[in-house]
């Protein structure tokens, strides 16, 4: 597998549900800035969960967290659109 081939059953152009965790606090009112992802904050950790259309949208979310000077602690692809939920 290489950077061009993300692996079987995986596509960088497929909508998927992601969970992104970052140290710090983000207001729920910022959901629009994070592609409509739901935002929850507990114990100074913010969790964003939602469907992102492709990896460029994911990069937009990560870049926004970076601009806010928050440390991303995890990024998890939960499922691909259309997969069993």
Buried (B, 14 or more C-beta within 10 A) or exposed (E): EEEEEEEEEEEEEBBBBBBBBBEEEBEEEBBEBBBEBEBEBEEEBBBBBBBBEEBEBBEBBBEBBEEBEBEBEEBEBEEBEEEEE
